[in-house]
Amino acid sequence: MSVNYIKHLENVFAKISLDDRLSTVHLGLYYSLFHQWNLAKFQNPISICRSELMRTSKVGSANTYTRCLRELNDWGYIDYKPSNNPCRGSLVNLYRFDTSTDNSCDNSCDNGNDTTPVIVVRPSINSINKKKHINIINKDRVDSEIDQPTKSKREIFISPSLEEAILFFKEKNKSNLDAEKFFNHYESNGWLVGGKSKMKNWQAAARNWMLNSDKFQSQKKQPTPGNLNVNQNKDYSVPL
């Protein structure tokens, strides 16, 4: 005889409503077990997968999951047979509540003359794929660290003090005045290169400043094209 889906649930929830020991976690876990039993065409026992049941029943802790299964077993809602083999799933027999006479576990619902239960054992996904899952997580973490450097590894620009700038210019045989011009220029614009980009290396900017200053001074010394070269010390009292 097949299980009466509606009558079974009605009797289960009537029993649950009078049982103050049960919580919403128990209810979610039982309904997930019933769903698996329904998919197996109400064949007992069913092989269960912890990760799948935790996902469908919204149980977030493995300890809570195991505790609630044992309590459902102790309180007469299921017959829980835990597996000690990590490669084999645990088994659960669900009691029938669609009849008013007996709640014992029925190994066969409607199998004709064949009363031998068919057990489909699923491998434990948690135990088989645990190592593979950890390796994938570790690989993704390493790839992320290689491709995208963290903020702690990035260089942070610190602007120099006037004394540091003067010392640096002095090492390059430049005057204090040049150092002060350099410092005042960039201090006034927030240490931006070209007035737009944030400076990354002030020493490199100082060297460019020195090169441009030398180039400007050399251009000032050259005579302007079109002007006469006049000897400033010429004695105009001497006849031509």
Backbone as CSV, one residue per row, in Angstrom:
resi,resn,N_x,N_y,N_z,CA_x,CA_y,CA_z,C_x,C_y,C_z
1,MET,0.852,-1.189,0.000,0.000,0.000,0.000,0.890,1.242,0.000
2,SER,0.607,2.216,-0.885,1.410,3.428,-0.989,1.066,4.386,0.142
3,VAL,2.005,5.279,0.393,1.836,6.254,1.463,0.906,7.372,0.999
4,ASN,-0.043,7.731,1.858,-0.928,8.850,1.584,-0.204,10.136,1.987
5,TYR,0.271,10.852,0.985,1.115,12.033,1.191,0.449,13.045,2.118
6,ILE,-0.796,13.436,1.816,-1.494,14.480,2.576,-1.807,14.012,3.989
7,LYS,-2.315,12.792,4.116,-2.694,12.296,5.430,-1.472,12.129,6.322
8,HIS,-0.359,11.702,5.716,0.877,11.544,6.486,1.315,12.885,7.091
9,LEU,1.350,13.919,6.252,1.796,15.228,6.737,0.827,15.803,7.764
10,GLU,-0.452,15.602,7.538,-1.441,16.105,8.501,-1.231,15.475,9.871
11,ASN,-1.007,14.153,9.898,-0.811,13.466,11.176,0.523,13.840,11.811
12,VAL,1.552,14.046,10.967,2.862,14.444,11.498,2.766,15.809,12.168
13,PHE,2.128,16.764,11.504,2.050,18.100,12.063,1.101,18.169,13.255
14,ALA,0.127,17.286,13.298,-0.727,17.204,14.491,0.088,16.708,15.678
15,LYS,0.994,15.756,15.410,1.866,15.227,16.459,2.887,16.284,16.883
16,ILE,3.417,17.014,15.882,4.438,18.021,16.159,3.865,19.178,16.990
17,SER,2.622,19.547,16.706,2.013,20.681,17.412,1.869,20.428,18.905
18,LEU,1.853,19.145,19.307,1.724,18.800,20.719,3.070,18.490,21.367
19,ASP,4.123,18.529,20.591,5.454,18.173,21.094,6.273,19.451,21.296
20,ASP,6.406,19.880,22.542,7.122,21.117,22.852,8.639,20.972,22.763
21,ARG,9.121,19.771,22.584,10.568,19.573,22.490,11.121,20.011,21.135
22,LEU,10.267,20.064,20.118,10.710,20.341,18.759,10.887,21.834,18.514
23,SER,11.868,22.143,17.680,12.112,23.527,17.264,11.939,23.622,15.751
24,THR,12.076,24.821,15.229,11.969,25.007,13.780,13.067,24.250,13.038
25,VAL,14.211,24.049,13.700,15.300,23.288,13.074,14.873,21.838,12.867
26,HIS,14.215,21.266,13.866,13.706,19.891,13.738,12.700,19.793,12.589
27,LEU,11.813,20.806,12.506,10.780,20.768,11.468,11.408,20.842,10.074
28,GLY,12.352,21.753,9.897,12.996,21.877,8.595,13.734,20.620,8.205
29,LEU,14.413,20.012,9.177,15.167,18.794,8.893,14.226,17.631,8.574
30,TYR,13.121,17.535,9.310,12.175,16.444,9.031,11.556,16.609,7.640
31,TYR,11.183,17.837,7.285,10.571,18.036,5.975,11.565,17.713,4.856
32,SER,12.837,18.044,5.052,13.845,17.713,4.046,13.992,16.197,3.910
33,LEU,13.942,15.498,5.046,13.988,14.026,5.003,12.757,13.455,4.297
34,PHE,11.598,14.040,4.593,10.373,13.573,3.949,10.429,13.801,2.433
35,HIS,11.006,14.929,2.033,11.153,15.212,0.603,12.039,14.162,-0.068
36,GLN,13.151,13.792,0.580,14.023,12.756,0.037,13.299,11.406,-0.010
37,TRP,12.492,11.137,1.005,11.718,9.892,1.049,10.700,9.859,-0.092
38,ASN,10.097,11.007,-0.360,9.136,11.103,-1.458,9.816,10.856,-2.804
39,LEU,11.029,11.425,-2.991,11.770,11.212,-4.231,12.140,9.740,-4.417
40,ALA,12.346,9.046,-3.289,12.661,7.615,-3.348,11.409,6.757,-3.421
41,LYS,10.258,7.410,-3.703,8.965,6.723,-3.817,8.620,5.995,-2.516
42,PHE,8.940,6.651,-1.383,8.615,6.164,-0.048,9.219,4.785,0.238
43,GLN,10.397,4.558,-0.341,11.123,3.312,-0.095,12.048,3.499,1.097
44,ASN,11.999,2.614,2.062,12.877,2.635,3.226,13.939,1.556,3.115
45,PRO,15.165,1.819,3.604,15.658,3.096,4.128,16.154,3.984,2.990
46,ILE,16.380,5.272,3.291,16.958,6.178,2.312,18.375,6.543,2.750
47,SER,19.244,6.750,1.774,20.616,7.179,2.059,20.661,8.701,2.010
48,ILE,21.220,9.307,3.041,21.192,10.766,3.140,22.589,11.355,2.973
49,CYS,22.618,12.578,2.481,23.862,13.329,2.302,23.791,14.560,3.204
50,ARG,24.755,14.703,4.103,24.699,15.773,5.096,24.645,17.156,4.459
51,SER,25.539,17.429,3.469,25.583,18.768,2.883,24.273,19.112,2.180
52,GLU,23.656,18.125,1.539,22.398,18.365,0.826,21.264,18.650,1.814
53,LEU,21.194,17.852,2.888,20.138,18.061,3.876,20.313,19.378,4.633
54,MET,21.565,19.740,4.936,21.813,21.017,5.603,21.422,22.185,4.714
55,ARG,21.635,22.042,3.408,21.285,23.110,2.480,19.776,23.273,2.382
56,THR,19.043,22.171,2.244,17.592,22.258,2.053,16.849,22.595,3.347
57,SER,17.403,22.176,4.493,16.743,22.461,5.771,17.234,23.754,6.407
58,LYS,18.245,24.399,5.761,18.799,25.678,6.243,19.436,25.541,7.624
59,VAL,20.059,24.388,7.881,20.805,24.183,9.121,22.249,24.606,8.860
60,GLY,22.775,25.543,9.657,24.099,26.074,9.385,25.229,25.379,10.113
61,SER,24.937,24.523,11.084,25.979,23.878,11.879,25.879,22.369,11.756
62,ALA,27.039,21.724,11.544,27.069,20.263,11.442,26.702,19.621,12.777
63,ASN,27.113,20.248,13.882,26.768,19.704,15.204,25.264,19.769,15.451
64,THR,24.645,20.886,15.059,23.190,21.014,15.198,22.474,19.989,14.337
65,TYR,22.987,19.786,13.132,22.406,18.808,12.207,22.404,17.417,12.833
66,THR,23.557,16.991,13.352,23.663,15.654,13.944,22.795,15.535,15.190
67,ARG,22.804,16.583,16.026,22.005,16.540,17.251,20.516,16.414,16.945
68,CYS,20.028,17.174,15.972,18.596,17.129,15.646,18.196,15.782,15.034
69,LEU,19.090,15.194,14.240,18.795,13.863,13.703,18.635,12.842,14.828
70,ARG,19.547,12.889,15.797,19.476,11.935,16.914,18.225,12.178,17.765
71,GLU,17.852,13.448,17.934,16.659,13.736,18.718,15.392,13.292,17.983
72,LEU,15.335,13.483,16.674,14.189,12.973,15.910,14.102,11.456,16.013
73,ASN,15.265,10.809,16.082,15.306,9.358,16.252,14.805,8.974,17.646
74,ASP,15.311,9.673,18.671,14.946,9.325,20.054,13.477,9.602,20.339
75,TRP,12.898,10.599,19.661,11.524,10.992,19.941,10.501,10.310,19.033
76,GLY,10.949,9.342,18.235,10.024,8.485,17.491,9.546,9.003,16.152
77,TYR,10.309,9.913,15.534,9.901,10.423,14.220,10.623,9.719,13.071
78,ILE,11.858,9.302,13.310,12.635,8.598,12.286,13.459,7.509,12.962
79,ASP,14.039,6.645,12.142,14.999,5.641,12.624,16.335,5.961,11.955
80,TYR,17.219,6.615,12.710,18.487,7.123,12.173,19.594,6.100,12.378
81,LYS,20.256,5.717,11.286,21.333,4.743,11.336,22.610,5.405,10.801
82,PRO,23.393,6.050,11.686,24.603,6.745,11.222,25.630,5.777,10.668
83,SER,26.377,6.246,9.677,27.407,5.424,9.040,28.769,5.769,9.613
84,ASN,29.558,4.723,9.906,30.930,4.933,10.372,31.935,4.913,9.230
85,ASN,31.427,4.709,8.030,32.283,4.683,6.845,32.178,6.030,6.145
86,PRO,33.299,6.793,6.019,33.215,8.125,5.397,32.828,8.096,3.932
87,CYS,32.933,6.920,3.291,32.583,6.810,1.869,31.145,6.369,1.663
88,ARG,30.408,6.103,2.742,29.023,5.668,2.618,28.132,6.615,3.409
89,GLY,27.008,6.979,2.834,26.090,7.870,3.517,25.342,7.164,4.634
90,SER,24.870,7.914,5.602,24.059,7.344,6.678,22.681,6.980,6.133
91,LEU,21.987,6.095,6.854,20.672,5.628,6.430,19.599,6.120,7.398
92,VAL,18.411,6.370,6.855,17.275,6.810,7.666,16.025,6.064,7.210
93,ASN,15.330,5.487,8.174,14.000,4.938,7.938,12.975,5.939,8.457
94,LEU,11.986,6.277,7.649,10.939,7.193,8.086,9.690,6.412,8.459
95,TYR,9.168,6.705,9.635,7.945,6.046,10.090,6.741,6.582,9.326
96,ARG,5.772,5.712,9.114,4.543,6.116,8.423,3.536,6.648,9.441
97,PHE,2.973,7.813,9.118,1.960,8.416,9.984,0.629,8.575,9.248
98,ASP,0.499,7.950,8.076,-0.760,8.060,7.341,-1.760,7.005,7.782
99,THR,-1.338,6.117,8.693,-2.252,5.114,9.246,-2.373,5.360,10.737
100,SER,-3.487,5.034,11.299,-3.745,5.313,12.719,-3.397,4.152,13.619
101,THR,-2.932,3.040,13.025,-2.718,1.848,13.841,-1.259,1.662,14.225
102,ASP,-0.332,1.945,13.284,1.055,1.591,13.561,1.977,2.639,12.958
103,ASN,2.969,3.072,13.737,3.957,4.021,13.255,5.305,3.373,13.007
104,SER,5.315,2.066,12.962,6.595,1.385,12.771,7.097,1.592,11.361
105,CYS,8.387,1.334,11.190,9.025,1.556,9.889,8.584,0.488,8.924
106,ASP,8.120,0.911,7.751,7.660,0.002,6.713,8.719,-0.064,5.634
107,ASN,9.308,-1.253,5.417,10.389,-1.396,4.445,9.910,-1.358,3.013
108,SER,8.642,-1.571,2.795,8.145,-1.583,1.419,6.765,-0.982,1.385
109,CYS,6.528,-0.087,0.429,5.227,0.574,0.343,4.310,-0.112,-0.657
110,ASP,4.805,-0.400,-1.828,3.972,-1.014,-2.849,4.882,-1.722,-3.849
111,ASN,5.465,-2.845,-3.429,6.442,-3.531,-4.267,5.959,-4.873,-4.779
112,GLY,4.662,-5.139,-4.700,4.138,-6.406,-5.200,4.597,-7.551,-4.316
113,ASN,5.157,-8.598,-4.956,5.617,-9.762,-4.225,7.039,-9.602,-3.711
114,ASP,7.747,-8.590,-4.210,9.133,-8.400,-3.806,9.183,-7.534,-2.567
115,THR,9.543,-8.126,-1.437,9.603,-7.397,-0.168,11.025,-7.036,0.212
116,THR,11.999,-7.311,-0.688,13.389,-6.983,-0.380,13.633,-5.504,-0.601
117,PRO,14.042,-4.795,0.444,14.267,-3.354,0.256,15.460,-3.083,-0.639
118,VAL,15.322,-2.079,-1.480,16.406,-1.660,-2.359,17.077,-0.443,-1.735
119,ILE,18.348,-0.585,-1.386,19.087,0.488,-0.719,20.058,1.107,-1.710
120,VAL,19.882,2.356,-1.955,20.793,3.093,-2.818,21.677,3.949,-1.911
121,VAL,22.929,3.584,-1.829,23.857,4.267,-0.927,24.630,5.310,-1.706
122,ARG,24.535,6.556,-1.243,25.243,7.656,-1.889,26.551,7.915,-1.161
123,PRO,27.624,8.190,-1.881,28.880,8.532,-1.202,28.714,9.812,-0.419
124,SER,29.468,9.904,0.628,29.448,11.124,1.434,30.192,12.226,0.704
125,ILE,29.461,13.247,0.253,30.063,14.331,-0.526,31.066,15.097,0.324
126,ASN,30.739,15.263,1.621,31.641,16.037,2.478,33.001,15.375,2.604
127,SER,33.028,14.040,2.797,34.292,13.369,3.028,35.097,13.187,1.753
128,ILE,34.422,12.931,0.614,35.140,12.667,-0.628,35.698,13.938,-1.214
129,ASN,34.905,15.016,-1.203,35.311,16.247,-1.888,35.935,17.274,-0.962
130,LYS,36.107,16.924,0.306,36.623,17.905,1.261,38.010,18.384,0.873
131,LYS,38.909,17.420,0.563,40.282,17.788,0.209,40.314,18.575,-1.081
132,LYS,39.503,18.145,-2.067,39.460,18.837,-3.355,38.934,20.253,-3.181
133,HIS,37.918,20.421,-2.330,37.335,21.748,-2.102,38.354,22.685,-1.451
134,ILE,39.116,22.168,-0.486,40.125,22.981,0.187,41.216,23.388,-0.788
135,ASN,41.629,22.457,-1.666,42.672,22.781,-2.636,42.225,23.879,-3.592
136,ILE,40.958,23.854,-4.007,40.442,24.882,-4.916,40.433,26.235,-4.229
137,ILE,40.017,26.275,-2.962,39.985,27.538,-2.220,41.383,28.106,-2.072
138,ASN,42.348,27.233,-1.716,43.724,27.705,-1.543,44.307,28.212,-2.844
139,LYS,44.010,27.528,-3.966,44.530,27.956,-5.262,43.960,29.313,-5.652
140,ASP,42.663,29.515,-5.427,42.043,30.805,-5.748,42.642,31.917,-4.896
141,ARG,42.950,31.608,-3.615,43.519,32.623,-2.743,44.918,33.023,-3.212
142,VAL,45.744,32.017,-3.633,47.098,32.317,-4.103,47.062,33.104,-5.395
143,ASP,46.175,32.699,-6.334,46.060,33.420,-7.604,45.634,34.857,-7.373
144,SER,44.721,35.065,-6.415,44.247,36.420,-6.136,45.369,37.284,-5.581
145,GLU,46.216,36.695,-4.730,47.312,37.455,-4.141,48.366,37.804,-5.183
146,ILE,48.547,36.914,-6.199,49.533,37.179,-7.236,49.038,38.241,-8.193
147,ASP,47.771,38.127,-8.609,47.229,39.040,-9.615,46.941,40.419,-9.061
148,GLN,46.519,40.506,-7.796,46.126,41.790,-7.233,46.866,42.013,-5.918
149,PRO,47.923,42.807,-5.931,48.660,43.060,-4.692,47.794,43.771,-3.680
150,THR,47.986,43.444,-2.420,47.198,44.053,-1.366,47.663,45.471,-1.113
151,LYS,46.824,46.217,-0.379,47.134,47.613,-0.127,48.405,47.767,0.701
152,SER,48.691,46.775,1.560,49.868,46.892,2.409,51.152,46.813,1.613
153,LYS,51.105,46.177,0.403,52.291,46.030,-0.418,52.501,47.224,-1.334
154,ARG,51.524,48.079,-1.486,51.663,49.231,-2.360,52.433,50.341,-1.654
155,GLU,53.242,51.045,-2.423,54.030,52.124,-1.863,53.130,53.331,-1.567
156,ILE,53.362,53.958,-0.409,52.605,55.139,0.004,53.541,56.340,-0.051
157,PHE,53.151,57.372,-0.807,54.000,58.551,-0.975,53.978,59.405,0.286
158,ILE,55.177,59.807,0.725,55.326,60.722,1.860,56.145,61.908,1.383
159,SER,55.554,63.072,1.448,56.255,64.277,0.966,57.418,64.611,1.891
160,PRO,58.513,65.193,1.339,59.688,65.509,2.158,59.488,66.820,2.919
161,SER,60.315,67.013,3.923,60.362,68.303,4.592,61.326,69.210,3.826
162,LEU,61.308,70.485,4.154,62.215,71.419,3.487,63.670,71.038,3.754
163,GLU,63.966,70.594,4.973,65.333,70.203,5.314,65.782,69.020,4.475
164,GLU,64.877,68.052,4.250,65.230,66.888,3.428,65.490,67.311,1.989
165,ALA,64.682,68.228,1.489,64.875,68.689,0.114,66.205,69.427,-0.026
166,ILE,66.546,70.295,0.951,67.810,71.039,0.902,68.998,70.081,0.949
167,LEU,68.923,69.073,1.811,70.005,68.094,1.921,70.181,67.332,0.609
168,PHE,69.057,66.953,-0.019,69.138,66.219,-1.280,69.761,67.093,-2.375
169,PHE,69.349,68.349,-2.452,69.909,69.253,-3.459,71.397,69.507,-3.201
170,LYS,71.775,69.586,-1.916,73.170,69.825,-1.580,74.028,68.644,-2.022
171,GLU,73.490,67.416,-1.896,74.217,66.234,-2.352,74.455,66.276,-3.864
172,LYS,73.579,66.974,-4.580,73.718,67.088,-6.030,74.432,68.388,-6.427
173,ASN,75.082,69.031,-5.430,75.819,70.277,-5.662,74.911,71.389,-6.179
174,LYS,73.712,71.439,-5.620,72.776,72.496,-5.968,72.573,73.403,-4.766
175,SER,72.145,74.624,-5.054,72.007,75.615,-3.992,70.755,75.391,-3.158
176,ASN,70.774,76.023,-1.965,69.595,75.963,-1.095,68.406,76.663,-1.740
177,LEU,68.706,77.697,-2.536,67.629,78.428,-3.205,66.877,77.530,-4.171
178,ASP,67.624,76.708,-4.930,66.964,75.765,-5.846,66.087,74.786,-5.073
179,ALA,66.593,74.332,-3.948,65.810,73.385,-3.134,64.539,74.030,-2.620
180,GLU,64.623,75.286,-2.189,63.450,75.977,-1.686,62.430,76.223,-2.787
181,LYS,62.915,76.559,-3.997,61.992,76.752,-5.121,61.254,75.449,-5.435
182,PHE,62.006,74.358,-5.455,61.398,73.050,-5.709,60.353,72.719,-4.647
183,PHE,60.736,72.870,-3.371,59.839,72.521,-2.278,58.581,73.384,-2.279
184,ASN,58.747,74.687,-2.444,57.601,75.600,-2.401,56.643,75.350,-3.562
185,HIS,57.204,74.995,-4.723,56.352,74.756,-5.897,55.421,73.564,-5.657
186,TYR,55.980,72.458,-5.226,55.159,71.250,-5.072,54.351,71.254,-3.778
187,GLU,54.848,71.947,-2.768,54.067,72.056,-1.532,52.792,72.851,-1.769
188,SER,52.877,73.815,-2.668,51.713,74.664,-2.939,50.644,73.963,-3.770
189,ASN,51.036,72.964,-4.599,50.036,72.294,-5.445,49.691,70.896,-4.959
190,GLY,50.081,70.578,-3.707,49.714,69.286,-3.134,50.543,68.136,-3.657
191,TRP,51.755,68.420,-4.111,52.674,67.412,-4.624,52.054,66.618,-5.770
192,LEU,51.579,67.400,-6.746,51.013,66.827,-7.959,51.978,67.050,-9.115
193,VAL,52.166,66.029,-9.933,53.027,66.144,-11.110,52.192,66.661,-12.259
194,GLY,52.601,67.771,-12.833,51.826,68.374,-13.902,50.513,68.947,-13.426
195,GLY,50.352,69.076,-12.115,49.115,69.607,-11.558,47.960,68.634,-11.552
196,LYS,48.222,67.345,-11.925,47.114,66.371,-12.035,47.388,65.082,-11.271
197,SER,48.547,64.479,-11.544,48.828,63.149,-10.996,49.560,63.241,-9.664
198,LYS,49.176,62.371,-8.737,49.818,62.342,-7.435,51.254,61.857,-7.581
199,MET,52.182,62.568,-6.955,53.601,62.233,-7.052,53.877,60.906,-6.361
200,LYS,54.757,60.100,-6.967,55.123,58.806,-6.407,56.539,58.811,-5.827
201,ASN,57.439,59.635,-6.397,58.837,59.646,-5.969,59.357,61.079,-6.053
202,TRP,59.506,61.723,-4.898,59.894,63.136,-4.928,61.364,63.307,-5.317
203,GLN,62.223,62.303,-5.038,63.625,62.402,-5.450,63.754,62.453,-6.970
204,ALA,62.941,61.616,-7.668,62.971,61.629,-9.128,62.465,62.969,-9.653
205,ALA,61.421,63.506,-9.006,60.904,64.814,-9.415,61.950,65.905,-9.191
206,ALA,62.727,65.776,-8.104,63.778,66.768,-7.822,64.883,66.710,-8.873
207,ARG,65.235,65.516,-9.313,66.270,65.396,-10.348,65.790,66.010,-11.660
208,ASN,64.519,65.793,-11.989,63.973,66.430,-13.192,63.982,67.952,-13.051
209,TRP,63.670,68.412,-11.837,63.695,69.858,-11.576,65.103,70.421,-11.823
210,MET,66.128,69.700,-11.361,67.509,70.151,-11.555,67.883,70.188,-13.036
211,LEU,67.479,69.143,-13.776,67.782,69.105,-15.209,67.133,70.264,-15.944
212,ASN,65.865,70.509,-15.613,65.164,71.603,-16.282,65.758,72.954,-15.897
213,SER,66.212,73.080,-14.637,66.819,74.327,-14.193,68.138,74.579,-14.912
214,ASP,68.957,73.544,-15.075,70.228,73.677,-15.794,69.987,74.035,-17.249
215,LYS,68.963,73.406,-17.827,68.657,73.683,-19.228,68.195,75.125,-19.404
216,PHE,67.406,75.621,-18.458,66.913,76.993,-18.535,68.054,77.995,-18.380
217,GLN,68.984,77.704,-17.476,70.110,78.610,-17.262,71.023,78.677,-18.487
218,SER,71.212,77.508,-19.133,72.068,77.499,-20.330,71.424,78.267,-21.476
219,GLN,70.092,78.208,-21.563,69.399,78.940,-22.616,69.476,80.453,-22.370
220,LYS,69.506,80.872,-21.111,69.588,82.292,-20.796,70.940,82.867,-21.186
221,LYS,71.984,82.036,-21.110,73.334,82.521,-21.428,73.553,82.678,-22.925
222,GLN,72.779,81.952,-23.744,72.953,82.043,-25.193,72.340,83.337,-25.703
223,PRO,73.025,84.040,-26.685,72.488,85.303,-27.226,71.229,85.068,-28.012
224,THR,70.356,86.015,-27.929,69.101,85.912,-28.670,69.364,86.176,-30.137
225,PRO,68.873,85.301,-31.046,69.101,85.500,-32.488,68.578,86.859,-32.943
226,GLY,69.384,87.574,-33.788,68.975,88.870,-34.329,69.521,90.044,-33.565
227,ASN,70.059,89.821,-32.356,70.627,90.915,-31.573,72.124,91.039,-31.860
228,LEU,72.647,92.240,-31.761,74.068,92.481,-31.984,74.866,92.078,-30.768
229,ASN,76.022,91.479,-31.040,76.944,91.172,-29.956,77.785,92.404,-29.693
230,VAL,77.632,93.042,-28.580,78.304,94.291,-28.251,79.299,94.060,-27.137
231,ASN,80.488,94.552,-27.308,81.495,94.464,-26.268,81.236,95.573,-25.251
232,GLN,80.870,95.192,-24.065,80.505,96.165,-23.051,81.708,96.995,-22.593
233,ASN,82.919,96.489,-22.792,84.141,97.196,-22.347,84.791,98.027,-23.460
234,LYS,84.097,98.271,-24.547,84.658,98.989,-25.692,84.879,100.462,-25.302
235,ASP,86.033,100.998,-25.697,86.369,102.394,-25.431,85.975,103.197,-26.661
236,TYR,84.916,103.985,-26.550,84.399,104.713,-27.700,85.209,105.980,-28.006
237,SER,86.240,106.283,-27.155,87.104,107.447,-27.446,88.155,107.131,-28.503
238,VAL,88.323,105.832,-28.751,89.316,105.419,-29.764,88.657,105.501,-31.127
239,PRO,89.320,106.167,-32.095,88.732,106.286,-33.441,88.554,104.925,-34.090
240,LEU,87.528,104.796,-34.924,87.309,103.553,-35.636,88.386,103.310,-36.682
